[in-house]
Amino acid sequence: MVQLISNQPIGPNDQIAEVTTYQGSMSLRIHAMGFLEIASVAARAALEHRTAIDAITPSIIYAIRHATELFLKAIIEEVKETHRVTAQALNKKGVMEDAETGHHWLQRLWTEHQGLIVEVLDYEAEHGEHANFDRRAWLADFGEIIDQIQRVDPDGQTLRYPTDRQRAPNLGGKMIVSLGHLDQFARHATDCFSQFRDRCC
């Protein structure tokens, strides 16, 4: 039986990864960037080798989508860790409470936390913490990334499964996708996420 996980190299060209346990927002950010890298590597490899693009394209898009969700959750966690504030939202009973993050609804996450993220970025700018970071342009860019993903996969399920729970085909049963554009989008998202990470440098 071949092992899924082993800490022993199988040959001279093998590499051993050291996967961190949870370290707050940094871990979420690392995972997000990893999923974007997977998406870019897969898109480029599929273009270069012209293999099984129909089968792997949903996984490439999903990797980009998951990276974006993780990065947004990393921002939310960083705001909590650094500024000791939490976004508030109405619960099902109409009472304000800490906004939830334990779900996969990307637009809901963004809508409920965007105001606080803007406040924090404004506060940092007023205190000279990121003189070379255009927060307004960044917020518009990040919001557009979320909007584009929302149109394809709002709940994190559309790309993971070929059908919904009622067994209806997801995405209308067919979607025509340029792998080159997917690679460009993943690279753009990587640049966008990196700008936020490096804003105080």
Order of alpha helices (4+ residues) and beta strands (2+ residues): alpha-alpha-beta-beta-alpha-alpha-alpha
